Amino acid sequence: MKNADIFTRYSRQIFIEEIGLEGQRKIINAKILVIGAGGLGSPVIQYLAAAGVGILGVTDFDEVELHNLNRQIIHNENSVGISKMKSAEQFVKNLNHQVKFVGIEKKIDESNAEEMISQFDIIVDGSDNFKTRYLVNDVCVKLKKPLVYGSILGFSGQVAIFNYNGSKNLRDIFPEPPFDENIPDCDSLGVLGTLPGIVGSMMANLALHSIMGLPLPLNQLTLIDTLNWRFQTIKF
């Protein structure tokens, strides 16, 4: 793609004084890993690809199911039965062929987490279980990688950025994961389809701010209550 076409494509970002050409170059040179191509991962993948992130990694080992489609907006009815990673790859290809998509069709665990995470500048965790969240957090701390965190349930969500230039991490606010295996999740209590869109968009926004060195809400957890439309921040 010619430079003029690149400028035209991203002009509405470039026109922002705090971003400009230099900020767009940082986006194009960035390497971001999104863990999970589900409810949170979908809007994150969509907006990072649209923004022009140069290398976009996605790791997921699930297949698209019909009940995913109320919220996992990068997938469609034709995706049902195929891997979420492959569906995400096709979505990114159709949206922005300039983005280099790196698909990792496997579950992230203790045996591969460091290898996966070490290849990227910023990690965005859209996983749906505590074991993965704490594993990813601990590896990011070890490797000094910024981590964008989010969670959703029903009408409520949380979002934060951890470990940015040595800022606090998940264990500083929640030292240990819950031990109760019967903790409610989206499979049991559900989630309104728009909620992951809201939280995932905020996560993508934090990732882009991180890339460009724009202001970030460090050492702060944002609580989102869309039922009563309340937003609260907790400093830690």
Long-range contacts (C-beta under 8 A, 24 or more apart in sequence): 1-98, 6-98, 9-52, 10-51, 10-52, 13-51, 18-212, 18-214, 19-212, 19-214, 23-212, 23-214, 24-52, 26-211, 26-212, 26-213, 27-51, 27-52, 27-53, 27-54, 27-208, 27-211, 27-212, 28-52, 28-53, 28-54, 28-98, 29-54, 30-54, 30-55, 30-121, 30-122, 30-211, 31-55, 31-57, 31-119, 31-120, 31-121, 31-122, 32-56, 32-57, 32-120, 32-121, 32-122, 32-123, 32-124, 32-207, 32-211, 33-57, 33-58, 33-59, 33-116, 33-117, 33-119, 33-120, 33-122, 33-123, 33-124, 34-58, 34-59, 34-124, 34-126, 35-59, 35-108, 35-123, 35-124, 35-125, 35-126, 35-127, 35-132, 35-136, 36-60, 36-125, 36-126, 36-127, 36-128, 37-72, 37-74, 37-75, 37-84, 37-85, 37-87, 37-88, 37-126, 38-62, 38-68, 38-72, 38-84, 38-126, 38-128, 38-196, 39-68, 39-71, 39-72, 39-126, 39-128, 39-152, 39-186, 39-191, 39-196, 39-200, 40-126, 40-150, 40-151, 40-152, 40-196, 40-199, 40-200, 40-203, 41-72, 41-88, 41-124, 41-126, 41-200, 42-71, 42-72, 42-73, 42-74, 42-75, 42-88, 42-196, 42-200, 43-73, 43-196, 43-197, 43-200, 43-201, 43-203, 43-204, 44-124, 44-126, 44-200, 44-203, 44-204, 44-207, 45-74, 45-88, 45-91, 45-92, 46-73, 46-74, 46-91, 46-95, 46-204, 47-200, 47-201, 47-204, 47-205, 47-208, 48-124, 48-204, 48-207, 48-208, 49-91, 49-92, 49-95, 49-96, 49-99, 50-95, 50-96, 51-204, 51-208, 52-96, 52-98, 52-99, 53-99, 53-211, 54-99, 54-100, 55-99, 55-100, 55-102, 55-120, 56-92, 56-99, 56-100, 56-101, 56-102, 57-101, 57-102, 57-103, 57-104, 57-116, 57-119, 57-120, 58-85, 58-88, 58-89, 58-101, 58-102, 58-103, 58-104, 59-85, 59-103, 59-104, 59-105, 59-106, 59-108, 59-116, 60-84, 60-85, 60-88, 60-104, 60-105, 61-85, 61-105, 61-106, 61-107, 70-193, 71-191, 71-192, 71-193, 71-194, 71-195, 71-196, 71-197, 72-196, 73-197, 108-132, 108-135, 108-136, 109-135, 110-135, 113-139, 114-139, 114-142, 114-143, 117-143, 117-145, 118-143, 120-145, 121-145, 121-146, 121-211, 122-146, 122-147, 122-148, 122-207, 122-210, 122-211, 123-147, 123-148, 124-148, 124-203, 124-204, 124-207, 125-149, 125-150, 126-150, 126-200, 126-203, 128-185, 128-186, 129-185, 130-177, 130-178, 130-183, 131-177, 133-170, 133-177, 134-170, 134-171, 134-177, 137-162, 137-163, 137-169, 137-170, 137-171, 138-171, 140-169, 141-169, 146-210, 148-203, 148-206, 148-207, 148-210, 149-203, 150-199, 150-200, 150-202, 150-203, 151-199, 152-186, 152-191, 152-195, 152-196, 152-199, 153-184, 153-185, 153-186, 153-189, 153-191, 154-189, 154-190, 154-191, 154-192, 154-195, 154-227, 155-192, 155-195, 155-225, 155-226, 155-227, 156-195, 156-223, 156-224, 156-225, 156-226, 156-227, 157-195, 157-196, 157-198, 157-199, 157-223, 157-224, 157-226, 158-199, 158-221, 158-222, 158-223, 158-224, 159-199, 159-202, 159-203, 159-206, 159-221, 159-222, 159-224, 160-217, 160-220, 160-221, 160-222, 161-206, 161-210, 161-216, 161-217, 161-218, 164-210, 164-216, 164-218, 167-218, 167-219, 168-218, 168-219, 168-236, 172-219, 172-236, 173-221, 173-234, 173-236, 192-226, 194-226, 195-224, 195-226, 198-224, 198-226, 199-224
